[in-house]
Amino acid sequence: MNWSIIYSYQVEHNDGYRTFADSLAQIELAEQRGFGTALVSEHHLVENGYFPAPFVTLSAIAMKTRKIRIGSGIIILPLYDPLHVAEHGAVLDVISNGRFTLGVGQGYRQEEFDAFQIPLSDRPGRMRESVEAIRALWTQPKVNLQTKHFTYKDVMVRPKPKQQPAPPIWVAAKKKSAVRLAAQVGDAWFADPITSLKMLKERVADYKTALKESKKPTTNISFPLMREVYCAETDEKAWEEAREPMLYVYREYLQWGHMLDDDGNSVPPGDERALGLLRSRFIVGSPETCVKECLKYKNELGVTDFVMRMKFPGLPHERVLNSINLWADKVMPHVQ
């Protein structure tokens, strides 16, 4: 089992430097304790100061670590030119000595697409074309490509990535069509943190069907799943300490219409079901509870990589460190 820690940087204490410095200490501890990957997400135009530049952030993390893989989790790929992503990804892979994973997703916020002057309706086409272009730019000496959205003539990326043939590409997806696209163009489907177990089982079946149609293996495949995670000495203590910091994040997601019920239907802001639905999808509790939850996802879905957000706005740095240490001491040895 690979254990990953993921950050969605939201500036706390009106101090972006302190927010980032604390995360570096947490990531260094995670590396020492056997975590395999550190990922950084992005959003744009968010009032709380959400970091919008994951490649810059990952460069700093790469220089403070030596073994842990680094990656985007995710970049909103339709907002980018794939040449830009291929170049930055290649440099990150070189300076990290081959530790980079590219995580991409379609995005969903109208405000972000309006600001970058990209039609929201172009997301699927730009996703497919961009992933295919990035892989070509990483693996071919020169690329000649003409698609609906991009044209490259004798374009090269130098330096090439350290990893051969290329860094892995994780494709985030939730809807059936997006999961099928992940199977067709990606190296792994990256499942989101708030889809229910019931819906995930359906999407796993969709994903494997699409893999088979694309003549790709359907067994011994990587399956990264993101969950919101907090571990403390008891269930009661864990939920008491994490409740408000976690809900701070999810009040925002509810406002964006990003929450679904167990059947995949949208949960509107203010819906009284939201808290119960969220708690059933978080992994929050004592080490024993966390082991039980992880084994459930491993055994029922075939998860190979738990991607865990363990830091939430308002959750003190010392408590995050304690959660990481408890996870390494009392959870990881029981979920192989």
Contacts in CASP RR format, 6 or more apart in sequence:
PFRMAT RR
TARGET T0000
AUTHOR 0000-0000-0000
METHOD contacts of the structure
MODEL  1
MNWSIIYSYQVEHNDGYRTFADSLAQIELAEQRGFGTALVSEHHLVENGY
FPAPFVTLSAIAMKTRKIRIGSGIIILPLYDPLHVAEHGAVLDVISNGRF
TLGVGQGYRQEEFDAFQIPLSDRPGRMRESVEAIRALWTQPKVNLQTKHF
TYKDVMVRPKPKQQPAPPIWVAAKKKSAVRLAAQVGDAWFADPITSLKML
KERVADYKTALKESKKPTTNISFPLMREVYCAETDEKAWEEAREPMLYVY
REYLQWGHMLDDDGNSVPPGDERALGLLRSRFIVGSPETCVKECLKYKNE
LGVTDFVMRMKFPGLPHERVLNSINLWADKVMPHVQ
1 298 0 8 1.000
1 303 0 8 1.000
1 304 0 8 1.000
1 305 0 8 1.000
1 306 0 8 1.000
1 332 0 8 1.000
1 335 0 8 1.000
1 336 0 8 1.000
2 36 0 8 1.000
2 37 0 8 1.000
2 224 0 8 1.000
2 304 0 8 1.000
2 305 0 8 1.000
2 306 0 8 1.000
3 30 0 8 1.000
3 34 0 8 1.000
3 35 0 8 1.000
3 36 0 8 1.000
3 37 0 8 1.000
3 305 0 8 1.000
3 306 0 8 1.000
3 308 0 8 1.000
3 327 0 8 1.000
3 332 0 8 1.000
4 35 0 8 1.000
4 36 0 8 1.000
4 37 0 8 1.000
4 38 0 8 1.000
4 39 0 8 1.000
4 69 0 8 1.000
4 224 0 8 1.000
4 305 0 8 1.000
4 306 0 8 1.000
4 307 0 8 1.000
4 308 0 8 1.000
5 26 0 8 1.000
5 27 0 8 1.000
5 30 0 8 1.000
5 35 0 8 1.000
5 37 0 8 1.000
5 38 0 8 1.000
5 39 0 8 1.000
5 307 0 8 1.000
5 308 0 8 1.000
5 309 0 8 1.000
5 310 0 8 1.000
5 324 0 8 1.000
6 38 0 8 1.000
6 39 0 8 1.000
6 40 0 8 1.000
6 41 0 8 1.000
6 73 0 8 1.000
6 226 0 8 1.000
6 307 0 8 1.000
6 308 0 8 1.000
6 309 0 8 1.000
7 23 0 8 1.000
7 38 0 8 1.000
7 39 0 8 1.000
7 40 0 8 1.000
7 41 0 8 1.000
7 309 0 8 1.000
7 311 0 8 1.000
8 41 0 8 1.000
8 43 0 8 1.000
8 50 0 8 1.000
8 249 0 8 1.000
8 309 0 8 1.000
9 19 0 8 1.000
9 20 0 8 1.000
9 23 0 8 1.000
9 40 0 8 1.000
9 49 0 8 1.000
9 50 0 8 1.000
9 51 0 8 1.000
9 57 0 8 1.000
10 19 0 8 1.000
10 46 0 8 1.000
10 48 0 8 1.000
10 49 0 8 1.000
10 50 0 8 1.000
10 51 0 8 1.000
10 249 0 8 1.000
10 313 0 8 1.000
11 19 0 8 1.000
11 48 0 8 1.000
11 49 0 8 1.000
11 50 0 8 1.000
11 51 0 8 1.000
12 18 0 8 1.000
12 19 0 8 1.000
12 313 0 8 1.000
12 314 0 8 1.000
13 19 0 8 1.000
20 51 0 8 1.000
20 57 0 8 1.000
20 60 0 8 1.000
22 311 0 8 1.000
22 317 0 8 1.000
22 320 0 8 1.000
23 311 0 8 1.000
24 60 0 8 1.000
24 61 0 8 1.000
24 64 0 8 1.000
25 317 0 8 1.000
25 321 0 8 1.000
26 310 0 8 1.000
26 311 0 8 1.000
26 317 0 8 1.000
26 320 0 8 1.000
26 321 0 8 1.000
26 324 0 8 1.000
27 38 0 8 1.000
27 61 0 8 1.000
27 64 0 8 1.000
27 65 0 8 1.000
27 68 0 8 1.000
28 64 0 8 1.000
28 65 0 8 1.000
29 321 0 8 1.000
29 324 0 8 1.000
29 325 0 8 1.000
30 36 0 8 1.000
30 38 0 8 1.000
30 68 0 8 1.000
30 324 0 8 1.000
31 38 0 8 1.000
31 65 0 8 1.000
31 66 0 8 1.000
31 67 0 8 1.000
31 68 0 8 1.000
33 324 0 8 1.000
33 325 0 8 1.000
33 327 0 8 1.000
33 328 0 8 1.000
34 328 0 8 1.000
34 332 0 8 1.000
35 68 0 8 1.000
35 324 0 8 1.000
35 328 0 8 1.000
36 67 0 8 1.000
36 68 0 8 1.000
36 69 0 8 1.000
37 68 0 8 1.000
37 69 0 8 1.000
37 70 0 8 1.000
37 71 0 8 1.000
37 101 0 8 1.000
37 305 0 8 1.000
37 307 0 8 1.000
38 61 0 8 1.000
38 65 0 8 1.000
38 68 0 8 1.000
38 69 0 8 1.000
38 70 0 8 1.000
38 71 0 8 1.000
39 70 0 8 1.000
39 71 0 8 1.000
39 72 0 8 1.000
39 73 0 8 1.000
39 101 0 8 1.000
39 103 0 8 1.000
39 307 0 8 1.000
40 51 0 8 1.000
40 54 0 8 1.000
40 57 0 8 1.000
40 58 0 8 1.000
40 61 0 8 1.000
40 70 0 8 1.000
40 71 0 8 1.000
40 72 0 8 1.000
40 73 0 8 1.000
41 54 0 8 1.000
41 72 0 8 1.000
41 73 0 8 1.000
41 74 0 8 1.000
42 50 0 8 1.000
42 51 0 8 1.000
42 52 0 8 1.000
42 53 0 8 1.000
42 54 0 8 1.000
42 72 0 8 1.000
42 74 0 8 1.000
42 75 0 8 1.000
42 76 0 8 1.000
43 50 0 8 1.000
43 52 0 8 1.000
43 76 0 8 1.000
43 109 0 8 1.000
43 112 0 8 1.000
44 50 0 8 1.000
44 52 0 8 1.000
44 76 0 8 1.000
44 79 0 8 1.000
44 111 0 8 1.000
44 112 0 8 1.000
44 115 0 8 1.000
44 116 0 8 1.000
45 111 0 8 1.000
45 112 0 8 1.000
45 115 0 8 1.000
46 252 0 8 1.000
48 252 0 8 1.000
48 313 0 8 1.000
51 57 0 8 1.000
54 71 0 8 1.000
54 72 0 8 1.000
54 73 0 8 1.000
54 75 0 8 1.000
55 72 0 8 1.000
55 75 0 8 1.000
55 88 0 8 1.000
55 89 0 8 1.000
55 92 0 8 1.000
58 70 0 8 1.000
58 71 0 8 1.000
58 72 0 8 1.000
58 92 0 8 1.000
58 100 0 8 1.000
59 92 0 8 1.000
59 95 0 8 1.000
61 70 0 8 1.000
62 70 0 8 1.000
62 92 0 8 1.000
62 95 0 8 1.000
62 96 0 8 1.000
62 99 0 8 1.000
63 95 0 8 1.000
65 99 0 8 1.000
67 99 0 8 1.000
68 99 0 8 1.000
69 96 0 8 1.000
69 99 0 8 1.000
69 100 0 8 1.000
69 101 0 8 1.000
70 92 0 8 1.000
70 96 0 8 1.000
70 99 0 8 1.000
70 100 0 8 1.000
70 101 0 8 1.000
71 92 0 8 1.000
71 100 0 8 1.000
71 101 0 8 1.000
71 102 0 8 1.000
71 103 0 8 1.000
72 101 0 8 1.000
72 102 0 8 1.000
72 103 0 8 1.000
72 104 0 8 1.000
73 103 0 8 1.000
73 170 0 8 1.000
73 172 0 8 1.000
73 190 0 8 1.000
73 307 0 8 1.000
74 103 0 8 1.000
74 104 0 8 1.000
74 105 0 8 1.000
74 170 0 8 1.000
74 172 0 8 1.000
74 190 0 8 1.000
75 85 0 8 1.000
75 102 0 8 1.000
75 103 0 8 1.000
75 104 0 8 1.000
75 105 0 8 1.000
76 105 0 8 1.000
76 106 0 8 1.000
76 107 0 8 1.000
76 112 0 8 1.000
77 85 0 8 1.000
77 104 0 8 1.000
77 105 0 8 1.000
77 106 0 8 1.000
77 126 0 8 1.000
77 127 0 8 1.000
77 130 0 8 1.000
77 131 0 8 1.000
78 106 0 8 1.000
78 107 0 8 1.000
78 113 0 8 1.000
78 118 0 8 1.000
78 122 0 8 1.000
78 123 0 8 1.000
78 125 0 8 1.000
78 126 0 8 1.000
78 127 0 8 1.000
78 130 0 8 1.000
79 112 0 8 1.000
79 113 0 8 1.000
79 116 0 8 1.000
79 118 0 8 1.000
80 130 0 8 1.000
81 150 0 8 1.000
82 129 0 8 1.000
82 130 0 8 1.000
82 131 0 8 1.000
82 133 0 8 1.000
82 134 0 8 1.000
82 137 0 8 1.000
82 150 0 8 1.000
83 133 0 8 1.000
83 137 0 8 1.000
83 152 0 8 1.000
83 155 0 8 1.000
83 157 0 8 1.000
85 102 0 8 1.000
85 130 0 8 1.000
85 134 0 8 1.000
86 133 0 8 1.000
86 134 0 8 1.000
86 137 0 8 1.000
86 138 0 8 1.000
86 157 0 8 1.000
87 157 0 8 1.000
89 100 0 8 1.000
89 102 0 8 1.000
89 161 0 8 1.000
89 167 0 8 1.000
90 138 0 8 1.000
90 157 0 8 1.000
90 159 0 8 1.000
90 160 0 8 1.000
90 161 0 8 1.000
91 159 0 8 1.000
92 100 0 8 1.000
93 99 0 8 1.000
93 100 0 8 1.000
93 161 0 8 1.000
93 162 0 8 1.000
93 163 0 8 1.000
93 167 0 8 1.000
94 159 0 8 1.000
94 161 0 8 1.000
94 162 0 8 1.000
96 162 0 8 1.000
97 162 0 8 1.000
98 161 0 8 1.000
98 162 0 8 1.000
98 163 0 8 1.000
98 167 0 8 1.000
100 161 0 8 1.000
100 163 0 8 1.000
100 167 0 8 1.000
101 167 0 8 1.000
101 168 0 8 1.000
101 169 0 8 1.000
101 170 0 8 1.000
102 134 0 8 1.000
102 167 0 8 1.000
102 168 0 8 1.000
102 169 0 8 1.000
102 170 0 8 1.000
103 169 0 8 1.000
103 170 0 8 1.000
103 171 0 8 1.000
103 172 0 8 1.000
103 190 0 8 1.000
104 127 0 8 1.000
104 130 0 8 1.000
104 131 0 8 1.000
104 169 0 8 1.000
104 170 0 8 1.000
104 171 0 8 1.000
104 172 0 8 1.000
105 127 0 8 1.000
105 171 0 8 1.000
105 172 0 8 1.000
105 173 0 8 1.000
105 190 0 8 1.000
106 123 0 8 1.000
106 124 0 8 1.000
106 127 0 8 1.000
106 172 0 8 1.000
106 173 0 8 1.000
106 178 0 8 1.000
107 123 0 8 1.000
108 256 0 8 1.000
108 258 0 8 1.000
109 256 0 8 1.000
110 120 0 8 1.000
113 119 0 8 1.000
113 120 0 8 1.000
113 123 0 8 1.000
118 126 0 8 1.000
122 149 0 8 1.000
124 177 0 8 1.000
124 178 0 8 1.000
124 181 0 8 1.000
125 148 0 8 1.000
125 149 0 8 1.000
126 149 0 8 1.000
127 171 0 8 1.000
127 181 0 8 1.000
127 185 0 8 1.000
128 181 0 8 1.000
128 184 0 8 1.000
128 185 0 8 1.000
129 147 0 8 1.000
129 148 0 8 1.000
129 149 0 8 1.000
129 150 0 8 1.000
130 150 0 8 1.000
131 169 0 8 1.000
131 171 0 8 1.000
131 185 0 8 1.000
131 186 0 8 1.000
132 185 0 8 1.000
133 143 0 8 1.000
133 145 0 8 1.000
133 147 0 8 1.000
133 150 0 8 1.000
133 152 0 8 1.000
134 169 0 8 1.000
135 166 0 8 1.000
135 169 0 8 1.000
136 143 0 8 1.000
136 145 0 8 1.000
137 143 0 8 1.000
137 152 0 8 1.000
137 155 0 8 1.000
137 156 0 8 1.000
137 157 0 8 1.000
138 157 0 8 1.000
138 160 0 8 1.000
138 161 0 8 1.000
138 165 0 8 1.000
138 166 0 8 1.000
138 167 0 8 1.000
139 165 0 8 1.000
139 166 0 8 1.000
141 156 0 8 1.000
142 154 0 8 1.000
142 155 0 8 1.000
142 156 0 8 1.000
143 152 0 8 1.000
143 154 0 8 1.000
143 155 0 8 1.000
143 156 0 8 1.000
144 152 0 8 1.000
144 153 0 8 1.000
144 154 0 8 1.000
144 155 0 8 1.000
145 151 0 8 1.000
145 152 0 8 1.000
145 155 0 8 1.000
146 152 0 8 1.000
161 167 0 8 1.000
168 187 0 8 1.000
168 188 0 8 1.000
168 222 0 8 1.000
169 185 0 8 1.000
169 186 0 8 1.000
169 187 0 8 1.000
169 188 0 8 1.000
170 186 0 8 1.000
170 187 0 8 1.000
170 188 0 8 1.000
170 189 0 8 1.000
170 190 0 8 1.000
170 224 0 8 1.000
171 181 0 8 1.000
171 182 0 8 1.000
171 185 0 8 1.000
171 186 0 8 1.000
171 188 0 8 1.000
171 189 0 8 1.000
171 190 0 8 1.000
172 182 0 8 1.000
172 189 0 8 1.000
172 190 0 8 1.000
172 191 0 8 1.000
172 192 0 8 1.000
173 179 0 8 1.000
173 181 0 8 1.000
173 182 0 8 1.000
173 189 0 8 1.000
173 190 0 8 1.000
173 191 0 8 1.000
173 203 0 8 1.000
174 191 0 8 1.000
174 192 0 8 1.000
174 195 0 8 1.000
174 203 0 8 1.000
174 260 0 8 1.000
176 202 0 8 1.000
176 203 0 8 1.000
176 206 0 8 1.000
179 189 0 8 1.000
179 203 0 8 1.000
179 206 0 8 1.000
179 207 0 8 1.000
179 210 0 8 1.000
180 206 0 8 1.000
180 207 0 8 1.000
180 209 0 8 1.000
180 210 0 8 1.000
182 188 0 8 1.000
182 189 0 8 1.000
182 190 0 8 1.000
182 207 0 8 1.000
182 210 0 8 1.000
183 189 0 8 1.000
183 207 0 8 1.000
183 208 0 8 1.000
183 210 0 8 1.000
183 211 0 8 1.000
183 214 0 8 1.000
183 216 0 8 1.000
184 210 0 8 1.000
184 214 0 8 1.000
187 222 0 8 1.000
188 221 0 8 1.000
188 222 0 8 1.000
188 223 0 8 1.000
188 224 0 8 1.000
189 203 0 8 1.000
189 207 0 8 1.000
189 223 0 8 1.000
189 224 0 8 1.000
190 224 0 8 1.000
190 226 0 8 1.000
190 307 0 8 1.000
191 200 0 8 1.000
191 203 0 8 1.000
191 223 0 8 1.000
191 224 0 8 1.000
191 225 0 8 1.000
191 226 0 8 1.000
192 226 0 8 1.000
193 226 0 8 1.000
193 227 0 8 1.000
193 228 0 8 1.000
193 281 0 8 1.000
193 309 0 8 1.000
194 253 0 8 1.000
194 258 0 8 1.000
194 259 0 8 1.000
194 260 0 8 1.000
194 278 0 8 1.000
194 281 0 8 1.000
195 203 0 8 1.000
195 260 0 8 1.000
195 264 0 8 1.000
195 281 0 8 1.000
196 260 0 8 1.000
196 261 0 8 1.000
196 262 0 8 1.000
196 264 0 8 1.000
196 277 0 8 1.000
196 280 0 8 1.000
196 281 0 8 1.000
197 281 0 8 1.000
197 296 0 8 1.000
197 297 0 8 1.000
197 300 0 8 1.000
197 301 0 8 1.000
198 262 0 8 1.000
198 263 0 8 1.000
199 260 0 8 1.000
199 262 0 8 1.000
199 263 0 8 1.000
199 264 0 8 1.000
200 225 0 8 1.000
200 301 0 8 1.000
201 300 0 8 1.000
201 301 0 8 1.000
204 223 0 8 1.000
204 301 0 8 1.000
204 302 0 8 1.000
208 218 0 8 1.000
211 217 0 8 1.000
211 218 0 8 1.000
211 221 0 8 1.000
212 218 0 8 1.000
221 304 0 8 1.000
222 304 0 8 1.000
222 305 0 8 1.000
223 301 0 8 1.000
223 302 0 8 1.000
223 303 0 8 1.000
223 304 0 8 1.000
223 305 0 8 1.000
224 303 0 8 1.000
224 304 0 8 1.000
224 305 0 8 1.000
224 306 0 8 1.000
224 307 0 8 1.000
225 297 0 8 1.000
225 301 0 8 1.000
225 303 0 8 1.000
225 305 0 8 1.000
225 306 0 8 1.000
225 307 0 8 1.000
226 307 0 8 1.000
226 308 0 8 1.000
226 309 0 8 1.000
227 281 0 8 1.000
227 282 0 8 1.000
227 283 0 8 1.000
227 293 0 8 1.000
227 297 0 8 1.000
227 306 0 8 1.000
227 307 0 8 1.000
227 308 0 8 1.000
227 309 0 8 1.000
228 246 0 8 1.000
228 249 0 8 1.000
228 281 0 8 1.000
228 282 0 8 1.000
228 283 0 8 1.000
228 284 0 8 1.000
228 308 0 8 1.000
228 309 0 8 1.000
228 312 0 8 1.000
229 282 0 8 1.000
229 283 0 8 1.000
229 284 0 8 1.000
229 290 0 8 1.000
229 306 0 8 1.000
229 308 0 8 1.000
229 309 0 8 1.000
229 310 0 8 1.000
229 323 0 8 1.000
229 327 0 8 1.000
230 238 0 8 1.000
230 241 0 8 1.000
230 242 0 8 1.000
230 246 0 8 1.000
230 282 0 8 1.000
230 283 0 8 1.000
230 284 0 8 1.000
230 285 0 8 1.000
230 310 0 8 1.000
230 312 0 8 1.000
230 315 0 8 1.000
230 323 0 8 1.000
231 238 0 8 1.000
231 284 0 8 1.000
231 285 0 8 1.000
231 286 0 8 1.000
231 287 0 8 1.000
231 290 0 8 1.000
231 323 0 8 1.000
231 326 0 8 1.000
231 327 0 8 1.000
231 330 0 8 1.000
231 331 0 8 1.000
232 238 0 8 1.000
232 241 0 8 1.000
232 242 0 8 1.000
232 285 0 8 1.000
232 286 0 8 1.000
232 319 0 8 1.000
232 322 0 8 1.000
232 323 0 8 1.000
232 326 0 8 1.000
233 286 0 8 1.000
233 326 0 8 1.000
234 285 0 8 1.000
234 286 0 8 1.000
235 284 0 8 1.000
235 285 0 8 1.000
235 286 0 8 1.000
235 289 0 8 1.000
237 285 0 8 1.000
238 284 0 8 1.000
238 285 0 8 1.000
238 286 0 8 1.000
238 289 0 8 1.000
239 279 0 8 1.000
239 284 0 8 1.000
239 285 0 8 1.000
241 315 0 8 1.000
241 319 0 8 1.000
242 282 0 8 1.000
242 284 0 8 1.000
242 312 0 8 1.000
242 315 0 8 1.000
244 314 0 8 1.000
245 312 0 8 1.000
245 313 0 8 1.000
245 314 0 8 1.000
245 315 0 8 1.000
246 278 0 8 1.000
246 282 0 8 1.000
246 284 0 8 1.000
246 312 0 8 1.000
247 275 0 8 1.000
247 278 0 8 1.000
248 312 0 8 1.000
248 313 0 8 1.000
248 314 0 8 1.000
249 312 0 8 1.000
249 313 0 8 1.000
250 259 0 8 1.000
250 274 0 8 1.000
250 278 0 8 1.000
253 259 0 8 1.000
254 267 0 8 1.000
254 268 0 8 1.000
254 269 0 8 1.000
254 270 0 8 1.000
254 271 0 8 1.000
254 274 0 8 1.000
255 269 0 8 1.000
257 266 0 8 1.000
257 267 0 8 1.000
257 268 0 8 1.000
257 269 0 8 1.000
259 266 0 8 1.000
259 267 0 8 1.000
259 274 0 8 1.000
259 277 0 8 1.000
259 278 0 8 1.000
260 266 0 8 1.000
260 267 0 8 1.000
261 267 0 8 1.000
261 273 0 8 1.000
261 277 0 8 1.000
262 277 0 8 1.000
267 273 0 8 1.000
267 274 0 8 1.000
267 277 0 8 1.000
283 289 0 8 1.000
283 290 0 8 1.000
283 293 0 8 1.000
283 294 0 8 1.000
283 308 0 8 1.000
284 290 0 8 1.000
287 326 0 8 1.000
287 327 0 8 1.000
287 329 0 8 1.000
287 330 0 8 1.000
287 331 0 8 1.000
290 327 0 8 1.000
290 331 0 8 1.000
291 330 0 8 1.000
291 331 0 8 1.000
291 334 0 8 1.000
291 335 0 8 1.000
294 306 0 8 1.000
294 331 0 8 1.000
294 335 0 8 1.000
295 334 0 8 1.000
295 335 0 8 1.000
297 303 0 8 1.000
297 306 0 8 1.000
298 335 0 8 1.000
308 327 0 8 1.000
310 320 0 8 1.000
310 323 0 8 1.000
310 324 0 8 1.000
310 327 0 8 1.000
311 320 0 8 1.000
END
